[in-house]
Amino acid sequence: MRTEITLYSVPEEKPGYILILLYLAFVYGLFWVIDQCLVYFFSNVTHVILIKILNKAVWIGLMFLNYLIVKHFLYLIRKQRKPQVIYPALNISKEGVTYYPENKKIEWENISEIQIIDSILSVTVDFNSKKDFKLNLFNTDLQKQIKQKDFEKLLEYHYKKEIYTYTTPVSCGCGC
């Protein structure tokens, strides 16, 4: 059995270029449909001034939506081009637990409670609540390294007190 483990962060999924282009095609297709509907509905109106005012208002609204879409498109491109960063998230060793995102090193004797509820690890420290932390295990590479049951056994190997573990059963959606 392993007695030490270091969990690393899982890089955020990035949208692909094809998905970004499909997004743009859908949105501009939607603009075209809205424009065609407006032309159809307002072609029967005999008040030319009313048509021009409504047409200008709709185009201003569409230009604002276009600005938001281009802004979101550029955000997706920047997100796609940003390099993936993998950093250590948690280290468990015989000395204690190290939570890297906040640089918290906790010895086993100082930990008052460990809980794993729906794959969220919560560590509570006696007399120093600033060292408490929560870590979503789904945001780490835990499943690639070991199974969650083996991870719980590793915690029990080092932490001699009770570890509270609870997993919510999957609902069928029927209200049972």
Rosetta blueprint (number, residue, H / E / L):
1 M L
2 R L
3 T L
4 E L
5 I E
6 T E
7 L E
8 Y E
9 S E
10 V L
11 P L
12 E L
13 E L
14 K L
15 P L
16 G L
17 Y H
18 I H
19 L H
20 I H
21 L H
22 L H
23 Y H
24 L H
25 A H
26 F H
27 V H
28 Y H
29 G H
30 L H
31 F H
32 W H
33 V H
34 I H
35 D H
36 Q H
37 C H
38 L H
39 V H
40 Y H
41 F H
42 F H
43 S L
44 N L
45 V L
46 T L
47 H L
48 V H
49 I H
50 L H
51 I H
52 K H
53 I H
54 L H
55 N H
56 K H
57 A H
58 V H
59 W H
60 I H
61 G H
62 L H
63 M H
64 F H
65 L H
66 N H
67 Y H
68 L H
69 I H
70 V H
71 K H
72 H H
73 F H
74 L H
75 Y H
76 L H
77 I H
78 R H
79 K H
80 Q H
81 R H
82 K L
83 P L
84 Q L
85 V L
86 I L
87 Y L
88 P E
89 A E
90 L E
91 N E
92 I E
93 S L
94 K L
95 E L
96 G E
97 V E
98 T E
99 Y E
100 Y H
101 P H
102 E H
103 N L
104 K E
105 K E
106 I E
107 E E
108 W H
109 E H
110 N H
111 I E
112 S E
113 E E
114 I E
115 Q E
116 I E
117 I E
118 D L
119 S L
120 I E
121 L E
122 S E
123 V E
124 T E
125 V E
126 D L
127 F L
128 N L
129 S H
130 K H
131 K H
132 D L
133 F E
134 K E
135 L E
136 N E
137 L H
138 F H
139 N H
140 T E
141 D L
142 L H
143 Q H
144 K H
145 Q H
146 I L
147 K L
148 Q H
149 K H
150 D H
151 F H
152 E H
153 K H
154 L H
155 L H
156 E H
157 Y H
158 H H
159 Y L
160 K L
161 K L
162 E L
163 I E
164 Y E
165 T E
166 Y E
167 T L
168 T L
169 P L
170 V L
171 S L
172 C L
173 G L
174 C L
175 G L
176 C L
